[in-house]
Amino acid sequence: MGSWSNKSGLDEMMDFYDNMLWQSFYAASLSPSYLNRQPYGFLVQDHSIYLVQQEDAYTDNLDAALDLGIVMLHFSAVASQWAGQVRWELSPAAPDGLPEGLRSAAVYHM
């Protein structure tokens, strides 16, 4: 919420969205990744959800892109039941609040 590792207010936000947001994050957490490393996370900032990728020495760019696509698919499959069509935008620009070693991959505007 707002910056990396700040979880304050997240529970209230998920209750506001009737737990569909929680279900979308849960579905994303179950998505497979190369070597099952799951080097990604989410940053909720303003009215956007950023999919953030951690640099990983074991994963090349092609496998990393495939991993992120699978995460976006899992998240979107559940979120679309609540929000209709879900559209991610590829976003190389990192939002404020990310520590070194993390980069923004995509953003979903709520």
C-alpha positions, 0 to 999 in steps of 0.5 A, a space after each residue: 500500500 503506497 510503498 514496498 512492504 507497507 501493508 497498512 490499510 490493505 485489509 480495509 481495502 480488500 474488505 471494500 472490494 468484497 474480497 475479490 481483490 484478495 481472491 485475485 492476489 491469491 490466484 496470482 500467488 498460485 501461478 507457476 513460475 520458472 524453477 517455482 521461484 515466483 520472483 514477483 510481488 504487487 504494489 497497490 498505489 493510488 488506484 493502480 496495482 503494479 506487478 513488480 518483478 525481482 531480479 533473479 540470477 536463475 531466470 533469463 529475460 524470456 522465462 521472466 516474461 513468461 512468468 509475468 504473463 502467467 501471473 497476469 493471466 491468473 490475476 485477471 481470470 479472477 479479477 475479471 469476474 468482478 471488474 469485467 475486462 481486465 487490462 494490464 499495461 506493460 510499464 517499465 517505469 517503476 513507481 515510487 517506493 520500490 527498493 533496489 533490485 525490483 522493477 515494475 513490469 505491468 500496471 493494472 488501473 482499478 
